[in-house]
Amino acid sequence: MAFRTEKEEWGETIVGHVKEINKDNITIGEVNEYGIPIGTSTFKLDAILDIILEDKTLNSLEILEGLHAQLVQKDCTTFWGCGNEIKEHISERMHEKKPTTIFVNDGDNDDTDIIGFILEMDEKCILVEMIDRYGEKDGVILIPLETITGVRWDSLEDNARWLLFQRKKHVKDSLD
């Protein structure tokens, strides 16, 4: 379940499982964005503005909770540098066929991170099949090497998307 209370900023929620409830208060065993337990929150029942029982995010968190033993931040590795300087690391990730984060300069003095499978690479650009936070394919993007500022793999976010992708692929394959 997800709860939004009057104390939370707009759009923020407390996500977790009801641990205890009485006539005045509710205690939630909270989980983070990867379904990992992070403690408890207790608040007044009359402070609740919204309760979400099921949505795409909660379904993904439920899957990750069940796979939490597999969701580990292994040896998260990041290489920073322009795409031409780090293209050997990008190429290695292409052969791994696992989600990788590509940091791209978006022209606003900031980096945009693109997470997905590196499909192809040549001397000028890479082709990435993007994976969204639900583990679903989210289109293909062509990224010029000169805009790449870094590459990362085996982070919690990369691994969560990989587990969700594998789970959805397994379900889809079993239905076919």
C-alpha positions in Angstrom: 0.0 0.0 0.0 1.0 3.6 -0.5 -0.1 6.4 1.7 0.0 10.2 1.2 -0.5 12.2 4.3 -0.9 15.9 5.0 2.7 16.0 6.1 4.1 14.6 2.9 4.9 16.9 0.0 2.7 16.6 -3.1 3.5 13.4 -4.9 5.4 11.8 -2.1 4.1 8.7 -0.5 4.9 6.3 2.3 5.0 2.8 0.9 4.8 -0.4 2.9 2.7 -2.9 4.8 0.4 -2.1 7.6 2.0 -3.4 10.8 -0.5 -2.1 13.4 -3.7 0.0 13.4 -5.8 1.3 16.2 -8.6 3.9 16.4 -6.2 6.8 16.1 -2.9 5.7 14.5 -1.5 3.4 11.8 2.0 2.0 11.7 3.5 1.1 8.3 6.6 -1.1 7.8 8.1 1.1 5.1 10.1 -0.1 2.0 12.3 2.0 -0.2 12.1 2.3 -4.0 13.7 -1.2 -4.3 11.3 -3.0 -1.9 13.9 -3.1 0.8 12.6 -2.6 4.4 13.7 0.8 5.8 11.9 1.0 9.1 8.5 2.1 10.4 6.3 5.2 10.3 3.4 5.9 12.6 0.9 8.6 11.8 -2.6 9.7 12.7 -5.4 8.0 10.6 -7.0 11.4 10.0 -3.8 12.7 8.4 -4.2 10.3 5.5 -5.1 12.0 2.2 -4.9 9.1 -0.2 -4.4 5.3 0.0 -3.2 3.4 -3.1 -3.9 -0.3 -2.9 -2.5 -1.3 -6.3 -0.7 0.3 -9.2 2.3 -0.4 -11.4 4.8 0.9 -8.9 3.4 -1.1 -6.1 3.3 -4.3 -8.2 7.0 -3.8 -9.1 7.9 -3.2 -5.5 6.1 -6.4 -4.5 8.1 -8.3 -7.0 11.4 -6.8 -5.8 10.5 -7.5 -2.2 10.2 -11.2 -3.1 13.5 -11.1 -4.8 15.3 -8.9 -2.3 18.0 -11.6 -1.7 18.9 -11.3 -5.3 18.8 -7.5 -5.3 22.2 -6.6 -4.1 24.5 -3.8 -5.1 27.4 -6.0 -6.2 30.5 -4.1 -7.2 28.8 -1.1 -8.7 31.2 0.3 -11.2 31.2 3.7 -12.8 33.6 5.1 -15.4 33.5 8.8 -16.0 34.8 10.5 -19.2 33.7 11.3 -22.6 32.2 8.5 -24.7 35.3 8.2 -26.8 37.5 7.7 -23.7 35.3 5.0 -22.2 34.0 3.3 -25.3 35.9 0.1 -24.4 33.8 -0.1 -21.2 30.6 0.6 -23.1 31.5 -2.2 -25.5 32.1 -4.7 -22.7 28.6 -3.9 -21.4 27.1 -4.4 -24.8 28.4 -8.0 -24.7 27.1 -8.6 -21.1 23.5 -8.0 -22.3 22.5 -6.6 -18.9 21.0 -3.1 -18.1 23.6 -0.4 -18.0 23.3 3.3 -17.1 24.6 5.7 -19.6 25.1 9.3 -18.4 24.5 11.8 -21.2 25.1 15.5 -21.2 21.7 17.0 -21.9 23.1 20.5 -22.7 21.7 22.0 -19.5 24.8 21.6 -17.4 23.3 18.3 -16.1 23.5 14.7 -16.9 20.5 12.5 -18.0 20.8 8.9 -17.2 19.5 6.3 -19.7 19.2 2.8 -18.4 19.0 -0.1 -20.8 20.6 -2.7 -23.0 23.4 -1.5 -25.3 22.5 -3.0 -28.6 25.1 -1.6 -31.0 28.1 0.7 -31.1 30.2 2.3 -33.8 32.7 5.1 -33.9 30.1 7.8 -33.5 27.2 6.5 -31.4 25.6 3.8 -29.4 22.1 2.3 -29.7 20.4 1.6 -26.4 17.1 -0.3 -25.8 15.8 1.6 -22.8 14.2 -0.3 -19.8 11.9 1.7 -17.5 11.7 1.4 -13.7 9.1 -1.3 -14.1 11.5 -3.5 -16.1 9.6 -2.9 -19.3 11.1 -2.0 -22.7 10.7 1.7 -23.2 11.9 2.4 -26.7 15.3 2.7 -28.5 17.6 5.7 -28.4 20.6 6.6 -30.5 23.2 8.4 -28.4 26.2 10.2 -29.9 29.4 9.1 -28.2 30.5 12.7 -27.7 27.5 13.4 -25.4 28.3 10.5 -23.1 29.9 11.5 -19.8 29.9 8.2 -18.0 28.8 4.5 -17.8 27.7 2.6 -14.7 26.6 -1.0 -14.1 25.6 -3.2 -11.2 24.0 -0.4 -9.2 20.8 -1.1 -7.2 18.8 0.6 -9.9 20.4 -1.4 -12.7 19.9 -4.6 -10.9 16.3 -3.8 -9.9 15.4 -3.2 -13.5 17.2 -6.3 -14.6 15.3 -8.5 -12.1 11.9 -6.9 -13.1 12.8 -7.4 -16.8 13.7 -11.0 -16.3 10.5 -11.6 -14.2 8.3 -10.0 -16.8 10.1 -11.9 -19.6 9.6 -15.2 -17.7 5.9 -14.5 -17.2 5.5 -13.5 -20.9 7.4 -16.6 -22.1 5.3 -18.9 -19.9 2.1 -17.4 -21.4 3.3 -17.9 -25.0 
